[in-house]
Amino acid sequence: MGKFERGSIEQFYHNVDTVGAGDEFKTRIDVLEQEETLAVVRVLEEGWGGTIDFTDVLLLLKIDGEWKCVAKAYNQNSNTIKK
């Protein structure tokens, strides 16, 4: 089983900035629920940094006419975790 991790948005940005997506990186975005000002989105990511697969769930709010991500939770898919 994977280990629960959490951290600051600054640490998340640092991780994204220091590990490139790579040439084989693929994504798929699924809108799971959408209302007038609320949406829940799933982002499937395959091959981040060449080896890691993620599933992200994002909560979006429409603020001043623009969709903004207000919360993110993710799972690093277990078949990519090195034991």
Distance bins in CASP14 RR format, pairs under 12 A and 6 or more apart:
PFRMAT RR
TARGET T0000
AUTHOR 0000-0000-0000
RMODE 2
METHOD distances of the structure
MODEL  1
1 75 0 0 0 0 0 1 0 0 0 0 0
1 76 0 0 0 0 0 1 0 0 0 0 0
1 78 1 0 0 1 0 0 0 0 0 0 0
1 81 0 0 0 0 1 0 0 0 0 0 0
1 83 0 0 0 0 0 1 0 0 0 0 0
2 75 0 0 0 0 1 0 0 0 0 0 0
2 76 1 0 0 1 0 0 0 0 0 0 0
2 77 0 0 0 0 0 1 0 0 0 0 0
2 78 1 0 0 1 0 0 0 0 0 0 0
2 79 0 0 0 0 0 1 0 0 0 0 0
2 80 0 0 0 0 0 1 0 0 0 0 0
2 81 1 0 0 1 0 0 0 0 0 0 0
2 82 0 0 0 0 0 1 0 0 0 0 0
2 83 0 0 0 0 1 0 0 0 0 0 0
3 75 0 0 0 0 0 1 0 0 0 0 0
3 76 0 0 0 0 1 0 0 0 0 0 0
3 78 0 0 0 0 0 1 0 0 0 0 0
3 81 0 0 0 0 1 0 0 0 0 0 0
3 83 0 0 0 0 0 1 0 0 0 0 0
4 73 0 0 0 0 0 1 0 0 0 0 0
4 74 0 0 0 0 0 1 0 0 0 0 0
4 75 0 0 0 0 0 1 0 0 0 0 0
4 76 0 0 0 0 0 1 0 0 0 0 0
5 11 0 0 0 0 1 0 0 0 0 0 0
5 12 0 0 0 0 0 1 0 0 0 0 0
5 15 0 0 0 0 0 1 0 0 0 0 0
5 73 0 0 0 0 0 1 0 0 0 0 0
5 74 0 0 0 0 1 0 0 0 0 0 0
5 75 0 0 0 0 0 1 0 0 0 0 0
5 76 0 0 0 0 1 0 0 0 0 0 0
5 81 0 0 0 0 0 1 0 0 0 0 0
6 12 0 0 0 0 1 0 0 0 0 0 0
6 72 0 0 0 0 0 1 0 0 0 0 0
6 73 0 0 0 0 1 0 0 0 0 0 0
6 74 0 0 0 0 0 1 0 0 0 0 0
7 13 0 0 0 0 0 1 0 0 0 0 0
7 14 0 0 0 0 0 1 0 0 0 0 0
7 15 0 0 0 0 1 0 0 0 0 0 0
7 72 0 0 0 0 0 1 0 0 0 0 0
7 74 0 0 0 0 0 1 0 0 0 0 0
8 14 0 0 0 0 1 0 0 0 0 0 0
8 15 0 0 0 0 0 1 0 0 0 0 0
9 15 0 0 0 0 0 1 0 0 0 0 0
9 16 0 0 0 0 0 1 0 0 0 0 0
9 69 0 0 0 0 0 1 0 0 0 0 0
9 70 0 0 0 0 0 1 0 0 0 0 0
9 71 0 0 0 0 0 1 0 0 0 0 0
9 72 0 0 0 0 1 0 0 0 0 0 0
10 16 0 0 0 0 0 1 0 0 0 0 0
10 17 0 0 0 0 0 1 0 0 0 0 0
11 17 0 0 0 0 0 1 0 0 0 0 0
11 18 0 0 0 0 0 1 0 0 0 0 0
12 18 0 0 0 0 0 1 0 0 0 0 0
12 19 0 0 0 0 0 1 0 0 0 0 0
12 56 0 0 0 0 0 1 0 0 0 0 0
12 69 0 0 0 0 0 1 0 0 0 0 0
12 72 0 0 0 0 1 0 0 0 0 0 0
12 73 0 0 0 0 0 1 0 0 0 0 0
12 74 0 0 0 0 1 0 0 0 0 0 0
13 19 0 0 0 0 0 1 0 0 0 0 0
13 72 0 0 0 0 0 1 0 0 0 0 0
15 21 0 0 0 0 0 1 0 0 0 0 0
15 48 0 0 0 0 1 0 0 0 0 0 0
15 49 0 0 0 0 0 1 0 0 0 0 0
15 52 0 0 0 0 0 1 0 0 0 0 0
15 54 0 0 0 0 0 1 0 0 0 0 0
15 74 0 0 0 0 0 1 0 0 0 0 0
15 76 0 0 0 0 0 1 0 0 0 0 0
16 25 0 0 0 0 0 1 0 0 0 0 0
16 45 0 0 0 0 0 1 0 0 0 0 0
16 48 0 0 0 0 1 0 0 0 0 0 0
16 49 0 0 0 0 0 1 0 0 0 0 0
16 54 0 0 0 0 0 1 0 0 0 0 0
16 56 0 0 0 0 0 1 0 0 0 0 0
16 72 0 0 0 0 0 1 0 0 0 0 0
16 74 0 0 0 0 0 1 0 0 0 0 0
18 49 0 0 0 0 0 1 0 0 0 0 0
19 25 0 0 0 0 0 1 0 0 0 0 0
19 47 0 0 0 0 0 1 0 0 0 0 0
19 48 1 0 0 1 0 0 0 0 0 0 0
19 49 1 0 1 0 0 0 0 0 0 0 0
19 50 0 0 0 0 1 0 0 0 0 0 0
19 51 0 0 0 0 0 1 0 0 0 0 0
19 52 0 0 0 0 1 0 0 0 0 0 0
19 54 0 0 0 0 0 1 0 0 0 0 0
20 47 0 0 0 0 0 1 0 0 0 0 0
20 48 1 0 0 1 0 0 0 0 0 0 0
20 49 1 0 1 0 0 0 0 0 0 0 0
20 50 0 0 0 0 1 0 0 0 0 0 0
20 51 0 0 0 0 0 1 0 0 0 0 0
20 52 0 0 0 0 0 1 0 0 0 0 0
21 27 0 0 0 0 1 0 0 0 0 0 0
21 45 0 0 0 0 1 0 0 0 0 0 0
21 46 0 0 0 0 0 1 0 0 0 0 0
21 47 1 0 0 1 0 0 0 0 0 0 0
21 48 1 0 1 0 0 0 0 0 0 0 0
21 49 1 0 0 1 0 0 0 0 0 0 0
21 50 0 0 0 0 1 0 0 0 0 0 0
21 51 0 0 0 0 0 1 0 0 0 0 0
21 52 0 0 0 0 0 1 0 0 0 0 0
21 54 0 0 0 0 0 1 0 0 0 0 0
22 45 0 0 0 0 0 1 0 0 0 0 0
22 46 0 0 0 0 0 1 0 0 0 0 0
22 47 1 0 0 1 0 0 0 0 0 0 0
22 48 1 0 0 1 0 0 0 0 0 0 0
22 49 1 0 1 0 0 0 0 0 0 0 0
22 50 1 0 1 0 0 0 0 0 0 0 0
22 51 0 0 0 0 1 0 0 0 0 0 0
22 52 0 0 0 0 0 1 0 0 0 0 0
23 47 0 0 0 0 1 0 0 0 0 0 0
23 48 0 0 0 0 0 1 0 0 0 0 0
23 49 0 0 0 0 1 0 0 0 0 0 0
23 50 0 0 0 0 1 0 0 0 0 0 0
24 45 0 0 0 0 0 1 0 0 0 0 0
24 46 0 0 0 0 1 0 0 0 0 0 0
24 47 1 0 1 0 0 0 0 0 0 0 0
24 48 0 0 0 0 1 0 0 0 0 0 0
24 49 0 0 0 0 1 0 0 0 0 0 0
24 50 1 0 1 0 0 0 0 0 0 0 0
24 51 0 0 0 0 1 0 0 0 0 0 0
24 52 0 0 0 0 0 1 0 0 0 0 0
24 53 0 0 0 0 0 1 0 0 0 0 0
25 44 0 0 0 0 0 1 0 0 0 0 0
25 45 1 0 0 1 0 0 0 0 0 0 0
25 46 1 0 0 1 0 0 0 0 0 0 0
25 47 1 0 1 0 0 0 0 0 0 0 0
25 48 1 0 1 0 0 0 0 0 0 0 0
25 49 1 0 0 1 0 0 0 0 0 0 0
25 50 1 0 0 1 0 0 0 0 0 0 0
25 51 0 0 0 0 0 1 0 0 0 0 0
25 52 0 0 0 0 1 0 0 0 0 0 0
25 53 0 0 0 0 0 1 0 0 0 0 0
25 54 0 0 0 0 0 1 0 0 0 0 0
26 43 0 0 0 0 0 1 0 0 0 0 0
26 44 0 0 0 0 1 0 0 0 0 0 0
26 45 1 0 0 1 0 0 0 0 0 0 0
26 46 1 0 1 0 0 0 0 0 0 0 0
26 47 1 0 0 1 0 0 0 0 0 0 0
26 48 0 0 0 0 1 0 0 0 0 0 0
26 49 0 0 0 0 0 1 0 0 0 0 0
26 50 0 0 0 0 0 1 0 0 0 0 0
26 53 0 0 0 0 1 0 0 0 0 0 0
26 54 0 0 0 0 0 1 0 0 0 0 0
27 41 0 0 0 0 0 1 0 0 0 0 0
27 42 0 0 0 0 0 1 0 0 0 0 0
27 43 1 0 0 1 0 0 0 0 0 0 0
27 44 1 0 0 1 0 0 0 0 0 0 0
27 45 1 0 1 0 0 0 0 0 0 0 0
27 46 1 0 0 1 0 0 0 0 0 0 0
27 47 0 0 0 0 1 0 0 0 0 0 0
27 48 0 0 0 0 1 0 0 0 0 0 0
27 53 0 0 0 0 0 1 0 0 0 0 0
27 54 0 0 0 0 1 0 0 0 0 0 0
27 55 0 0 0 0 0 1 0 0 0 0 0
27 56 0 0 0 0 1 0 0 0 0 0 0
28 41 0 0 0 0 0 1 0 0 0 0 0
28 42 0 0 0 0 1 0 0 0 0 0 0
28 43 1 0 0 1 0 0 0 0 0 0 0
28 44 1 0 1 0 0 0 0 0 0 0 0
28 45 0 0 0 0 1 0 0 0 0 0 0
28 46 0 0 0 0 1 0 0 0 0 0 0
28 53 0 0 0 0 0 1 0 0 0 0 0
28 54 0 0 0 0 0 1 0 0 0 0 0
28 55 0 0 0 0 0 1 0 0 0 0 0
28 56 0 0 0 0 0 1 0 0 0 0 0
29 39 0 0 0 0 0 1 0 0 0 0 0
29 40 0 0 0 0 0 1 0 0 0 0 0
29 41 1 0 0 1 0 0 0 0 0 0 0
29 42 1 0 0 1 0 0 0 0 0 0 0
29 43 1 0 1 0 0 0 0 0 0 0 0
29 44 1 0 0 1 0 0 0 0 0 0 0
29 45 0 0 0 0 1 0 0 0 0 0 0
29 55 0 0 0 0 0 1 0 0 0 0 0
29 56 0 0 0 0 1 0 0 0 0 0 0
29 57 0 0 0 0 0 1 0 0 0 0 0
29 58 0 0 0 0 1 0 0 0 0 0 0
29 60 0 0 0 0 0 1 0 0 0 0 0
30 39 0 0 0 0 0 1 0 0 0 0 0
30 40 0 0 0 0 1 0 0 0 0 0 0
30 41 1 0 0 1 0 0 0 0 0 0 0
30 42 1 0 1 0 0 0 0 0 0 0 0
30 43 1 0 0 1 0 0 0 0 0 0 0
30 44 1 0 0 1 0 0 0 0 0 0 0
30 55 0 0 0 0 0 1 0 0 0 0 0
30 56 0 0 0 0 0 1 0 0 0 0 0
30 57 0 0 0 0 0 1 0 0 0 0 0
30 58 0 0 0 0 0 1 0 0 0 0 0
31 38 0 0 0 0 0 1 0 0 0 0 0
31 39 1 0 0 1 0 0 0 0 0 0 0
31 40 1 0 0 1 0 0 0 0 0 0 0
31 41 1 0 1 0 0 0 0 0 0 0 0
31 42 0 0 0 0 1 0 0 0 0 0 0
31 43 0 0 0 0 0 1 0 0 0 0 0
31 57 0 0 0 0 0 1 0 0 0 0 0
31 58 0 0 0 0 0 1 0 0 0 0 0
31 60 0 0 0 0 1 0 0 0 0 0 0
31 67 0 0 0 0 0 1 0 0 0 0 0
32 38 0 0 0 0 0 1 0 0 0 0 0
32 39 0 0 0 0 1 0 0 0 0 0 0
32 40 1 0 1 0 0 0 0 0 0 0 0
32 41 1 0 0 1 0 0 0 0 0 0 0
32 42 1 0 1 0 0 0 0 0 0 0 0
32 43 0 0 0 0 0 1 0 0 0 0 0
32 44 0 0 0 0 0 1 0 0 0 0 0
32 55 0 0 0 0 0 1 0 0 0 0 0
32 56 0 0 0 0 0 1 0 0 0 0 0
32 57 1 0 0 1 0 0 0 0 0 0 0
32 58 0 0 0 0 1 0 0 0 0 0 0
32 59 0 0 0 0 0 1 0 0 0 0 0
32 60 0 0 0 0 0 1 0 0 0 0 0
33 39 1 0 0 1 0 0 0 0 0 0 0
33 40 1 0 1 0 0 0 0 0 0 0 0
33 41 0 0 0 0 1 0 0 0 0 0 0
33 42 0 0 0 0 0 1 0 0 0 0 0
33 57 0 0 0 0 0 1 0 0 0 0 0
33 58 0 0 0 0 0 1 0 0 0 0 0
33 59 0 0 0 0 1 0 0 0 0 0 0
33 60 0 0 0 0 0 1 0 0 0 0 0
34 40 1 0 0 1 0 0 0 0 0 0 0
34 41 0 0 0 0 1 0 0 0 0 0 0
34 59 0 0 0 0 0 1 0 0 0 0 0
34 60 0 0 0 0 1 0 0 0 0 0 0
34 61 0 0 0 0 0 1 0 0 0 0 0
34 62 0 0 0 0 1 0 0 0 0 0 0
34 67 0 0 0 0 1 0 0 0 0 0 0
35 59 0 0 0 0 0 1 0 0 0 0 0
35 60 0 0 0 0 0 1 0 0 0 0 0
35 61 0 0 0 0 0 1 0 0 0 0 0
35 62 0 0 0 0 1 0 0 0 0 0 0
35 67 0 0 0 0 0 1 0 0 0 0 0
36 61 0 0 0 0 0 1 0 0 0 0 0
36 62 1 0 0 1 0 0 0 0 0 0 0
36 65 0 0 0 0 0 1 0 0 0 0 0
36 67 0 0 0 0 0 1 0 0 0 0 0
37 59 0 0 0 0 0 1 0 0 0 0 0
37 60 0 0 0 0 1 0 0 0 0 0 0
37 61 1 0 0 1 0 0 0 0 0 0 0
37 62 1 0 1 0 0 0 0 0 0 0 0
37 63 0 0 0 0 1 0 0 0 0 0 0
37 64 0 0 0 0 0 1 0 0 0 0 0
37 65 0 0 0 0 1 0 0 0 0 0 0
37 66 0 0 0 0 0 1 0 0 0 0 0
37 67 0 0 0 0 1 0 0 0 0 0 0
37 68 0 0 0 0 0 1 0 0 0 0 0
37 70 0 0 0 0 0 1 0 0 0 0 0
38 58 0 0 0 0 0 1 0 0 0 0 0
38 59 1 0 0 1 0 0 0 0 0 0 0
38 60 1 0 0 1 0 0 0 0 0 0 0
38 61 1 0 0 1 0 0 0 0 0 0 0
38 62 1 0 0 1 0 0 0 0 0 0 0
38 63 0 0 0 0 0 1 0 0 0 0 0
38 67 0 0 0 0 1 0 0 0 0 0 0
38 68 0 0 0 0 0 1 0 0 0 0 0
38 70 0 0 0 0 1 0 0 0 0 0 0
38 71 0 0 0 0 0 1 0 0 0 0 0
39 57 0 0 0 0 0 1 0 0 0 0 0
39 58 0 0 0 0 1 0 0 0 0 0 0
39 59 1 0 0 1 0 0 0 0 0 0 0
39 60 1 0 1 0 0 0 0 0 0 0 0
39 61 0 0 0 0 1 0 0 0 0 0 0
39 62 1 0 0 1 0 0 0 0 0 0 0
39 67 1 0 0 1 0 0 0 0 0 0 0
39 68 0 0 0 0 0 1 0 0 0 0 0
39 69 0 0 0 0 1 0 0 0 0 0 0
39 70 0 0 0 0 0 1 0 0 0 0 0
39 71 0 0 0 0 0 1 0 0 0 0 0
40 56 0 0 0 0 0 1 0 0 0 0 0
40 57 1 0 0 1 0 0 0 0 0 0 0
40 58 1 0 0 1 0 0 0 0 0 0 0
40 59 1 0 0 1 0 0 0 0 0 0 0
40 60 1 0 0 1 0 0 0 0 0 0 0
40 61 0 0 0 0 0 1 0 0 0 0 0
40 67 0 0 0 0 0 1 0 0 0 0 0
40 69 0 0 0 0 0 1 0 0 0 0 0
40 70 0 0 0 0 0 1 0 0 0 0 0
40 71 0 0 0 0 1 0 0 0 0 0 0
40 72 0 0 0 0 0 1 0 0 0 0 0
40 73 0 0 0 0 0 1 0 0 0 0 0
41 55 0 0 0 0 0 1 0 0 0 0 0
41 56 0 0 0 0 1 0 0 0 0 0 0
41 57 1 0 0 1 0 0 0 0 0 0 0
41 58 1 0 1 0 0 0 0 0 0 0 0
41 59 0 0 0 0 1 0 0 0 0 0 0
41 60 1 0 0 1 0 0 0 0 0 0 0
41 61 0 0 0 0 0 1 0 0 0 0 0
41 67 0 0 0 0 1 0 0 0 0 0 0
41 69 0 0 0 0 1 0 0 0 0 0 0
41 70 0 0 0 0 0 1 0 0 0 0 0
41 71 0 0 0 0 0 1 0 0 0 0 0
41 72 0 0 0 0 1 0 0 0 0 0 0
41 73 0 0 0 0 0 1 0 0 0 0 0
42 54 0 0 0 0 0 1 0 0 0 0 0
42 55 1 0 0 1 0 0 0 0 0 0 0
42 56 1 0 0 1 0 0 0 0 0 0 0
42 57 1 0 1 0 0 0 0 0 0 0 0
42 58 1 0 0 1 0 0 0 0 0 0 0
42 59 0 0 0 0 0 1 0 0 0 0 0
42 60 0 0 0 0 0 1 0 0 0 0 0
42 72 0 0 0 0 0 1 0 0 0 0 0
42 73 0 0 0 0 0 1 0 0 0 0 0
42 74 0 0 0 0 0 1 0 0 0 0 0
42 75 0 0 0 0 0 1 0 0 0 0 0
43 53 0 0 0 0 0 1 0 0 0 0 0
43 54 1 0 0 1 0 0 0 0 0 0 0
43 55 1 0 0 1 0 0 0 0 0 0 0
43 56 1 0 1 0 0 0 0 0 0 0 0
43 57 1 0 0 1 0 0 0 0 0 0 0
43 58 1 0 0 1 0 0 0 0 0 0 0
43 60 0 0 0 0 0 1 0 0 0 0 0
43 69 0 0 0 0 0 1 0 0 0 0 0
43 72 0 0 0 0 1 0 0 0 0 0 0
43 73 0 0 0 0 0 1 0 0 0 0 0
43 74 0 0 0 0 1 0 0 0 0 0 0
43 75 0 0 0 0 0 1 0 0 0 0 0
44 53 1 0 0 1 0 0 0 0 0 0 0
44 54 1 0 0 1 0 0 0 0 0 0 0
44 55 1 0 1 0 0 0 0 0 0 0 0
44 56 0 0 0 0 1 0 0 0 0 0 0
44 57 0 0 0 0 0 1 0 0 0 0 0
44 58 0 0 0 0 0 1 0 0 0 0 0
44 74 0 0 0 0 0 1 0 0 0 0 0
44 75 0 0 0 0 0 1 0 0 0 0 0
44 77 0 0 0 0 1 0 0 0 0 0 0
45 51 0 0 0 0 0 1 0 0 0 0 0
45 52 0 0 0 0 1 0 0 0 0 0 0
45 53 1 0 0 1 0 0 0 0 0 0 0
45 54 1 0 1 0 0 0 0 0 0 0 0
45 55 1 0 0 1 0 0 0 0 0 0 0
45 56 1 0 0 1 0 0 0 0 0 0 0
45 57 0 0 0 0 0 1 0 0 0 0 0
45 58 0 0 0 0 0 1 0 0 0 0 0
45 74 0 0 0 0 1 0 0 0 0 0 0
45 75 0 0 0 0 0 1 0 0 0 0 0
45 76 0 0 0 0 1 0 0 0 0 0 0
45 77 0 0 0 0 1 0 0 0 0 0 0
45 80 0 0 0 0 0 1 0 0 0 0 0
46 52 0 0 0 0 1 0 0 0 0 0 0
46 53 1 0 1 0 0 0 0 0 0 0 0
46 54 0 0 0 0 1 0 0 0 0 0 0
46 55 0 0 0 0 1 0 0 0 0 0 0
46 76 0 0 0 0 0 1 0 0 0 0 0
46 77 0 0 0 0 1 0 0 0 0 0 0
46 79 0 0 0 0 0 1 0 0 0 0 0
46 80 0 0 0 0 1 0 0 0 0 0 0
47 53 1 0 1 0 0 0 0 0 0 0 0
47 54 0 0 0 0 1 0 0 0 0 0 0
47 76 0 0 0 0 0 1 0 0 0 0 0
47 77 0 0 0 0 1 0 0 0 0 0 0
47 79 0 0 0 0 0 1 0 0 0 0 0
47 80 0 0 0 0 1 0 0 0 0 0 0
48 54 1 0 0 1 0 0 0 0 0 0 0
48 55 0 0 0 0 0 1 0 0 0 0 0
48 56 0 0 0 0 0 1 0 0 0 0 0
48 74 0 0 0 0 0 1 0 0 0 0 0
48 76 0 0 0 0 1 0 0 0 0 0 0
48 77 0 0 0 0 0 1 0 0 0 0 0
48 80 0 0 0 0 1 0 0 0 0 0 0
49 76 0 0 0 0 0 1 0 0 0 0 0
49 80 0 0 0 0 0 1 0 0 0 0 0
50 80 0 0 0 0 1 0 0 0 0 0 0
51 76 0 0 0 0 0 1 0 0 0 0 0
51 77 0 0 0 0 0 1 0 0 0 0 0
51 79 0 0 0 0 0 1 0 0 0 0 0
51 80 1 0 0 1 0 0 0 0 0 0 0
51 81 0 0 0 0 0 1 0 0 0 0 0
51 82 0 0 0 0 1 0 0 0 0 0 0
52 74 0 0 0 0 0 1 0 0 0 0 0
52 75 0 0 0 0 0 1 0 0 0 0 0
52 76 1 0 0 1 0 0 0 0 0 0 0
52 77 1 0 0 1 0 0 0 0 0 0 0
52 78 0 0 0 0 0 1 0 0 0 0 0
52 79 0 0 0 0 0 1 0 0 0 0 0
52 80 1 0 1 0 0 0 0 0 0 0 0
52 81 0 0 0 0 1 0 0 0 0 0 0
52 82 0 0 0 0 1 0 0 0 0 0 0
53 74 0 0 0 0 0 1 0 0 0 0 0
53 75 0 0 0 0 1 0 0 0 0 0 0
53 76 1 0 0 1 0 0 0 0 0 0 0
53 77 1 0 1 0 0 0 0 0 0 0 0
53 78 0 0 0 0 1 0 0 0 0 0 0
53 79 1 0 0 1 0 0 0 0 0 0 0
53 80 1 0 1 0 0 0 0 0 0 0 0
53 81 0 0 0 0 1 0 0 0 0 0 0
54 72 0 0 0 0 0 1 0 0 0 0 0
54 73 0 0 0 0 0 1 0 0 0 0 0
54 74 1 0 1 0 0 0 0 0 0 0 0
54 75 1 0 0 1 0 0 0 0 0 0 0
54 76 1 0 1 0 0 0 0 0 0 0 0
54 77 1 0 0 1 0 0 0 0 0 0 0
54 78 0 0 0 0 0 1 0 0 0 0 0
54 79 0 0 0 0 0 1 0 0 0 0 0
54 80 0 0 0 0 1 0 0 0 0 0 0
54 81 0 0 0 0 0 1 0 0 0 0 0
55 72 0 0 0 0 0 1 0 0 0 0 0
55 73 0 0 0 0 1 0 0 0 0 0 0
55 74 1 0 0 1 0 0 0 0 0 0 0
55 75 1 0 1 0 0 0 0 0 0 0 0
55 76 0 0 0 0 1 0 0 0 0 0 0
55 77 1 0 0 1 0 0 0 0 0 0 0
55 78 0 0 0 0 0 1 0 0 0 0 0
55 79 0 0 0 0 0 1 0 0 0 0 0
55 80 0 0 0 0 0 1 0 0 0 0 0
56 69 0 0 0 0 1 0 0 0 0 0 0
56 71 0 0 0 0 0 1 0 0 0 0 0
56 72 1 0 0 1 0 0 0 0 0 0 0
56 73 1 0 0 1 0 0 0 0 0 0 0
56 74 1 0 1 0 0 0 0 0 0 0 0
56 75 0 0 0 0 1 0 0 0 0 0 0
56 76 0 0 0 0 0 1 0 0 0 0 0
56 77 0 0 0 0 0 1 0 0 0 0 0
57 69 0 0 0 0 0 1 0 0 0 0 0
57 71 0 0 0 0 1 0 0 0 0 0 0
57 72 1 0 0 1 0 0 0 0 0 0 0
57 73 1 0 1 0 0 0 0 0 0 0 0
57 74 1 0 0 1 0 0 0 0 0 0 0
57 75 0 0 0 0 1 0 0 0 0 0 0
58 67 0 0 0 0 1 0 0 0 0 0 0
58 68 0 0 0 0 0 1 0 0 0 0 0
58 69 1 0 1 0 0 0 0 0 0 0 0
58 70 0 0 0 0 1 0 0 0 0 0 0
58 71 1 0 0 1 0 0 0 0 0 0 0
58 72 1 0 1 0 0 0 0 0 0 0 0
58 73 0 0 0 0 1 0 0 0 0 0 0
58 74 0 0 0 0 1 0 0 0 0 0 0
59 67 0 0 0 0 0 1 0 0 0 0 0
59 68 0 0 0 0 1 0 0 0 0 0 0
59 69 1 0 0 1 0 0 0 0 0 0 0
59 70 1 0 1 0 0 0 0 0 0 0 0
59 71 1 0 1 0 0 0 0 0 0 0 0
59 72 1 0 0 1 0 0 0 0 0 0 0
59 73 0 0 0 0 1 0 0 0 0 0 0
60 66 0 0 0 0 1 0 0 0 0 0 0
60 67 1 0 1 0 0 0 0 0 0 0 0
60 68 1 0 0 1 0 0 0 0 0 0 0
60 69 1 0 1 0 0 0 0 0 0 0 0
60 70 1 0 0 1 0 0 0 0 0 0 0
60 71 0 0 0 0 1 0 0 0 0 0 0
60 72 0 0 0 0 1 0 0 0 0 0 0
61 67 1 0 0 1 0 0 0 0 0 0 0
61 68 1 0 1 0 0 0 0 0 0 0 0
61 69 0 0 0 0 1 0 0 0 0 0 0
61 70 1 0 1 0 0 0 0 0 0 0 0
61 71 0 0 0 0 1 0 0 0 0 0 0
62 68 1 0 0 1 0 0 0 0 0 0 0
62 69 0 0 0 0 0 1 0 0 0 0 0
62 70 0 0 0 0 0 1 0 0 0 0 0
63 69 0 0 0 0 0 1 0 0 0 0 0
63 70 0 0 0 0 1 0 0 0 0 0 0
75 81 0 0 0 0 0 1 0 0 0 0 0
76 82 0 0 0 0 0 1 0 0 0 0 0
END
